Amino acid sequence: MATPSTSLEITVQRCEPELIAPAKPTPHEYKLLSDIDDQASLRFQVPVIQIYRNDPSMKGKDPVKVIREALAQTLVFYYPFAGRLREGVNGKLMVDCNDEGVLFIEADADVTLEQFGDALQPPFPCFDELLYDVPGSEGMLNCPLLLIQVTRLKCGGFILAIRLNHVMSDGPGLQQFMATVGEMARGIATPSIPPVWERHLLDSGDSPRVTFTHHEYDEVEVTFTTPPLDNLVQRSFFFGPNEVSALRRLLPLHLRQCSKFELLTACLWRCRTIAINPDPNEEVRMLCIVNTRSKFNPPLPSGYYGNAFVFPAAMTTAKKLGQNPLGYALELVKQAKATVTEEYVKSVASLMVIRGKRLHFPTVIGSYIISDVTKCGFGDVDFGWGKAAFAGPAKGVGVISFFIQAKNKKGEVGTLVAICLPAPAMERFGKELDNLLKGQPTDGKSIFISSSM
């Protein structure tokens, strides 16, 4: 079920990075980010990868040229992406829409898609070659908001890798942008879903009021027993129909109708906590990312491409999580998700304003965040070569794991989880997950031994 790391070596020849500006003049103006966008927790870059097979019907077409031109056309509609972030009063982030452009890299690799193996999934070999980190481009302010590299493969397929400044968009927002690039590449003149900025819809309003307790922003001290969040390794774990059924059988009857997201989140949280082996009495947190677009009345406009999620926290102690059955973790996850309403979102926005936007989700290893992008539709983005063979986040990022729709070697569709842990913890995680899937979960009496000495 766990994917082996690959030793494939890749040589990539890159052209000099270039800036792609909108194909036509666009408004030069300043646009404020929302109070949800503008939080310290989102000031990082997200890597996404989309892999496409050769299509004989596209013979003679160059994916680099097609995507470069489509990108320039898309930026006419999504012109804020071609701008640069500035800080205003009290550190408020805004976009200077100045048409400077997004970074674009043309590249060629000396491999075929078949050499990546039967199952395309993270961690990808030599990913740094497929998404080159242009020196000086990764900052928050005065830097490109998107970096895109298109790498041609010897087989006629290609890999498109993206680096997104997260304060600009979430997963659905980025997918909407890339879907428009696909439409432009296929000759469609205007986006099927017109983009909507309207970031004020997720502002706190004139009178900020915090009406909920937000444990997701608690300041968590690093204890001497907390494992360091370094020397990290990447692995992916696949959950197909058999794995999901095995986990459901561990639940009492009244909980078996839970969503797959809730089930896998509870499972991973429990296994990960046992694997990192914290102090038994240490609080551990599961931050559940919830898309809030439908939580508003009326719902947010369909073209809204800003960050529209919150991450309420499920909390307990490591001991309780490890010694209770899987249903215990599941109920905590369900309770956390159920708190999210339009008022909850406004409360988060108010907290950001009142506390100066410097609050950050806990990045210690006892906190865990899961983002489900299985329904985002990255794989449906079509530049003329059909749907992607793989599409989604390229790896886990620190304490964040991603749920990605994927196929295993048998062709089964399921959920792939990209996870990032220190090497010893990753080994324990794999063993604990295998035990759980075999119906032999740890009873809790033998765990947390080293940390309780």
C-alpha positions in Angstrom: 0.0 0.0 0.0 2.9 2.4 0.7 4.7 3.5 -2.4 8.4 2.8 -2.7 10.7 5.7 -3.4 12.2 5.6 -6.8 15.9 6.0 -7.8 15.2 7.3 -11.3 17.7 10.0 -12.3 16.6 12.8 -14.5 18.7 15.3 -16.5 16.7 18.4 -17.3 17.8 21.1 -19.8 16.2 24.4 -18.9 15.9 27.7 -20.8 16.3 30.9 -18.9 13.2 31.8 -16.8 11.0 34.4 -18.5 8.1 36.6 -17.3 4.8 36.0 -19.0 2.5 39.1 -18.9 -1.1 39.4 -19.9 -1.7 39.2 -23.7 -3.6 42.5 -23.6 -3.5 45.6 -21.4 -5.2 45.1 -18.0 -6.3 47.5 -15.2 -3.4 48.9 -13.2 -4.8 49.1 -9.6 -4.3 47.8 -6.1 -6.5 45.0 -4.9 -6.8 44.1 -1.2 -6.6 40.4 -0.1 -9.2 39.2 2.3 -8.7 38.8 6.0 -8.7 35.0 5.4 -6.0 35.2 2.6 -4.0 37.6 4.7 -2.8 35.4 7.6 0.7 34.2 8.5 -0.4 30.6 8.1 -0.8 31.0 4.3 2.5 32.8 3.7 4.2 29.9 1.9 4.5 28.3 -1.5 2.6 25.2 -2.6 4.0 22.9 -5.3 1.5 21.2 -7.7 2.3 18.8 -10.5 0.3 17.8 -13.6 1.5 15.0 -15.8 0.3 14.4 -19.4 0.8 11.4 -21.7 1.6 11.7 -25.4 -1.4 12.1 -27.6 -0.8 11.2 -31.3 -3.6 13.6 -32.4 -1.5 16.5 -31.1 1.5 15.6 -33.2 3.4 18.7 -34.3 2.0 20.7 -31.4 4.5 22.0 -28.8 3.0 21.9 -25.2 5.4 24.7 -24.1 4.3 27.0 -26.9 0.6 26.2 -26.4 0.7 26.7 -22.6 2.8 29.8 -22.8 0.3 31.5 -25.1 -2.7 30.2 -23.2 -1.2 31.5 -20.0 -0.8 35.0 -21.4 -4.4 35.0 -22.6 -5.6 33.7 -19.2 -3.8 36.5 -17.3 -6.0 39.0 -19.2 -8.9 37.7 -17.0 -6.8 36.8 -13.9 -4.6 39.8 -14.1 -3.9 40.0 -10.3 -1.7 36.9 -10.7 0.6 38.9 -13.0 1.1 41.5 -10.2 3.1 41.7 -7.0 2.2 41.7 -3.3 2.8 44.8 -1.3 2.2 45.6 2.4 -0.1 48.4 3.4 -1.2 49.9 6.7 -0.8 47.5 9.6 0.9 45.0 7.3 -2.3 44.5 5.2 -1.4 42.6 2.0 -2.6 43.9 -1.3 -1.8 43.1 -5.0 -0.2 45.7 -7.1 -1.7 44.8 -10.4 1.2 46.0 -12.6 1.4 43.3 -15.3 4.9 42.3 -14.4 4.0 38.8 -15.1 4.3 35.2 -13.8 7.5 33.2 -14.1 7.7 30.6 -16.8 10.4 28.0 -17.5 10.7 25.9 -20.7 12.5 22.6 -20.2 13.3 19.2 -21.7 14.0 16.0 -19.8 15.9 12.9 -21.0 13.2 10.4 -19.8 9.9 8.9 -20.9 6.8 8.8 -18.7 7.1 5.0 -18.6 10.4 5.3 -16.7 8.4 6.8 -13.8 6.8 3.4 -13.2 3.2 2.1 -13.3 1.8 4.3 -10.6 2.5 8.0 -10.9 2.5 9.5 -7.4 4.6 11.5 -4.9 7.4 11.6 -4.1 8.6 12.3 -7.6 12.2 11.7 -8.4 14.3 14.9 -8.9 11.3 17.1 -8.4 13.5 20.1 -7.9 14.5 19.6 -11.5 10.9 19.6 -12.6 10.1 22.8 -10.7 13.3 24.9 -10.6 13.4 27.3 -7.6 14.5 30.4 -9.4 16.8 32.3 -7.0 15.1 35.3 -5.4 11.7 34.4 -6.7 10.2 32.7 -3.6 9.6 35.7 -1.4 6.2 36.9 -0.3 6.6 40.6 -1.3 7.7 42.0 -4.7 8.0 38.5 -6.2 6.1 36.6 -8.9 2.9 35.0 -7.5 3.1 32.0 -9.8 6.0 30.0 -11.2 5.2 27.5 -13.9 7.7 25.0 -15.6 6.7 22.9 -18.6 9.1 20.0 -19.2 8.8 18.0 -22.4 9.5 14.3 -22.1 11.2 12.0 -24.8 7.9 10.1 -25.2 5.9 13.1 -26.3 4.3 13.6 -22.9 5.1 16.5 -20.7 5.0 17.6 -17.0 3.6 20.9 -15.9 4.7 22.0 -12.4 3.4 25.0 -10.5 4.4 26.9 -7.5 1.6 29.0 -6.0 1.9 31.8 -3.4 -0.8 30.4 -1.1 -2.1 33.8 0.0 -3.5 34.3 -3.5 -5.7 31.2 -3.9 -6.6 27.8 -2.4 -6.8 24.5 -4.3 -10.2 25.2 -6.0 -9.1 28.7 -6.9 -5.8 27.4 -8.5 -7.7 24.7 -10.3 -10.2 27.3 -11.7 -7.2 29.3 -13.0 -5.5 26.3 -14.6 -8.8 25.1 -16.1 -9.0 28.5 -17.8 -5.5 28.0 -19.2 -6.7 24.7 -20.6 -9.7 26.3 -22.2 -7.5 29.0 -23.8 -5.1 26.3 -25.0 -8.1 24.6 -26.7 -9.2 27.8 -28.5 -12.0 28.9 -26.2 -12.0 32.7 -26.1 -13.5 33.4 -22.7 -13.5 31.4 -19.4 -16.5 29.2 -18.8 -16.4 30.3 -15.2 -15.6 34.1 -15.1 -13.2 34.9 -12.3 -14.5 36.8 -9.3 -12.2 38.8 -7.0 -14.6 40.1 -4.3 -12.2 39.4 -1.5 -14.2 41.7 0.9 -16.7 38.8 1.2 -14.3 37.1 3.6 -13.3 40.2 5.6 -14.2 40.6 9.2 -16.4 43.7 8.5 -16.3 47.1 10.3 -16.8 45.6 13.8 -14.6 42.5 14.2 -16.0 40.0 16.7 -14.4 36.7 17.7 -17.4 34.5 18.5 -15.7 31.1 18.6 -12.7 29.6 20.4 -10.0 29.0 17.8 -7.6 26.3 19.1 -6.2 26.0 15.5 -4.2 29.1 16.3 -3.1 28.2 19.9 0.6 28.9 20.6 2.0 25.5 21.3 5.2 25.1 23.2 7.8 22.7 21.9 8.5 20.3 24.9 11.8 18.5 25.4 10.0 15.3 24.4 8.6 16.6 21.1 10.5 15.1 18.2 12.1 17.7 16.0 10.4 18.5 12.7 13.5 17.9 10.6 15.3 15.2 8.6 11.9 14.6 6.9 11.2 11.9 4.4 8.3 11.7 1.9 6.0 8.8 1.3 2.6 8.2 -0.2 -0.1 5.7 0.9 -2.9 4.6 -1.3 -6.4 3.9 0.0 -8.6 2.0 -2.5 -11.9 0.3 -1.9 -10.4 -2.6 0.1 -8.5 -0.3 2.5 -11.5 1.9 3.1 -13.8 -1.1 3.7 -11.2 -2.5 6.2 -11.2 0.7 8.2 -15.0 1.0 8.2 -15.2 -2.5 9.8 -13.3 -1.1 12.8 -16.1 1.4 13.5 -19.2 0.8 15.5 -22.3 0.6 13.4 -23.6 4.1 14.1 -20.4 5.6 12.7 -20.0 3.6 9.5 -21.9 6.0 7.4 -19.2 8.7 7.9 -17.5 10.3 4.9 -14.3 8.9 3.5 -12.5 12.1 4.4 -13.6 11.7 8.1 -12.6 8.1 8.1 -9.1 8.5 6.6 -8.4 11.6 8.6 -9.2 9.8 11.9 -7.1 6.9 10.8 -4.1 9.0 9.8 -4.2 11.2 12.9 -4.2 8.1 15.2 -1.4 6.3 13.3 0.7 9.5 13.0 0.4 10.3 16.7 1.5 6.8 17.7 4.4 7.1 15.2 5.8 10.4 16.5 5.6 9.0 20.1 5.0 12.2 22.1 4.5 12.5 25.8 1.3 10.6 26.7 -0.2 13.7 28.3 0.7 16.1 25.4 -2.1 17.7 23.6 -2.3 16.7 19.9 -4.3 18.5 17.3 -5.9 17.5 14.0 -6.7 20.6 11.9 -9.4 19.7 9.3 -9.4 22.0 6.3 -13.0 22.8 5.4 -14.0 24.5 2.1 -16.5 27.2 3.2 -17.8 28.2 -0.3 -21.2 26.6 0.4 -21.4 27.6 4.0 -22.3 31.2 3.1 -25.9 32.4 2.6 -25.9 33.1 -0.3 -22.9 30.8 -1.3 -19.8 32.5 -2.5 -19.8 33.3 -6.2 -18.8 30.3 -8.3 -15.8 32.2 -9.8 -14.4 33.2 -6.4 -10.7 32.1 -6.5 -9.4 33.4 -3.2 -8.8 31.3 -0.1 -12.1 30.1 1.2 -11.3 27.6 3.8 -10.8 27.4 7.6 -9.2 24.6 9.6 -11.0 23.9 12.9 -9.0 21.8 15.4 -9.9 18.5 16.9 -8.0 18.1 20.2 -7.1 15.4 22.7 -4.1 13.9 24.4 -1.8 11.5 22.7 -2.7 8.8 25.3 -6.4 9.1 24.7 -6.0 9.0 21.0 -3.8 6.0 21.0 -5.7 4.0 23.7 -9.2 4.5 22.3 -10.6 2.8 19.2 -10.7 4.5 15.9 -14.2 5.7 16.4 -13.0 8.1 19.2 -10.8 10.0 16.7 -13.5 9.9 14.1 -16.1 11.6 16.4 -13.6 14.3 17.3 -13.0 15.0 13.6 -16.8 15.1 12.9 -17.3 17.5 15.8 -14.6 19.9 14.6 -16.0 19.9 11.0 -19.5 20.6 12.3 -18.5 23.9 13.9 -17.9 25.5 10.5 -20.5 28.1 9.6 -20.5 31.5 8.0 -20.2 33.0 11.5 -17.2 30.8 12.2 -15.4 32.1 9.1 -16.2 35.7 10.1 -14.8 34.9 13.6 -11.5 33.6 12.1 -11.3 36.8 9.9 -11.9 38.9 13.0 -9.3 37.1 15.0 -6.7 37.9 12.2 -7.6 41.6 12.4 -7.7 41.8 16.2 -4.5 39.9 16.7 -2.6 41.6 13.9 -2.6 38.8 11.3 0.5 37.2 12.8 -1.2 34.2 14.2 -0.1 30.9 12.7 -1.3 27.4 13.0 1.0 25.3 15.2 3.9 23.9 13.1 5.2 21.6 15.9 5.0 17.9 15.0 2.1 17.3 17.5 -0.2 19.2 15.1 -1.4 17.7 11.9 -3.2 19.2 8.9 -5.0 17.4 6.1 -6.1 19.1 2.9 -8.5 17.1 0.7 -8.0 18.1 -3.0 -9.6 15.0 -4.5 -12.6 17.0 -5.6 -10.7 20.0 -6.9 -10.5 18.6 -10.4 -6.7 19.2 -11.1 -6.8 16.0 -13.2 -9.5 17.4 -15.5 -7.4 20.3 -16.7 -7.0 19.7 -20.5 -4.5 21.6 -22.7 -5.4 19.6 -25.7 -3.6 16.4 -24.7 -6.5 15.1 -22.7 -6.9 14.7 -18.9 -3.8 14.4 -16.7 -2.3 11.0 -15.9 -1.6 12.5 -12.4 -2.4 15.9 -11.0 -2.2 17.3 -7.5 0.2 18.6 -4.8 3.6 17.2 -5.5 4.4 16.3 -1.8 3.5 16.8 1.8 4.6 20.1 3.2 5.8 20.0 6.8 2.8 19.1 9.0 0.4 19.2 6.0 -0.7 16.1 4.2 -2.8 16.1 1.0 -5.6 13.7 -0.1 -5.2 13.3 -3.9 -7.3 11.3 -6.3 -5.2 8.7 -8.1 -5.0 5.2 -9.5 -2.9 2.3 -8.2 -1.0 -0.2 -10.3 -4.2 -2.3 -10.7 -6.0 0.7 -12.1 -8.2 1.1 -9.0 -9.3 4.7 -8.3 -8.7 5.7 -4.7 -7.2 8.3 -2.4 -3.5 8.9 -2.3 -2.1 10.5 0.8 1.2 12.4 0.6 2.8 12.5 4.0 6.0 13.9 5.4 7.6 12.7 8.7 11.0 12.1 10.3 12.4 8.8 9.0 12.0 6.8 12.2 8.5 8.0 12.7 7.7 7.2 9.1 8.7 3.6 9.6 6.5 3.3 12.7 3.6 5.0 10.9 3.7 2.4 8.1 3.7 -0.5 10.6 0.8 1.0 12.6 -1.2 1.6 9.5 -0.7 -1.9 8.3 -1.8 -3.2 11.7 -4.9 -1.1 11.5 -5.8 -2.3 8.0 -5.3 -5.9 9.2 -7.8 -5.3 12.0 -5.0 -5.4 14.6 -4.7 -1.8 15.9 -2.3 -1.1 18.7 -4.1 -1.4 22.0 -2.3 1.6 23.4 -0.7 -0.2 26.4 2.6 -0.5 24.7 2.9 2.9 23.0 4.5 6.1 24.2 7.0 4.0 26.2 10.2 6.0 25.4 8.6 9.4 26.0 7.1 8.4 29.4 10.4 7.3 31.0 
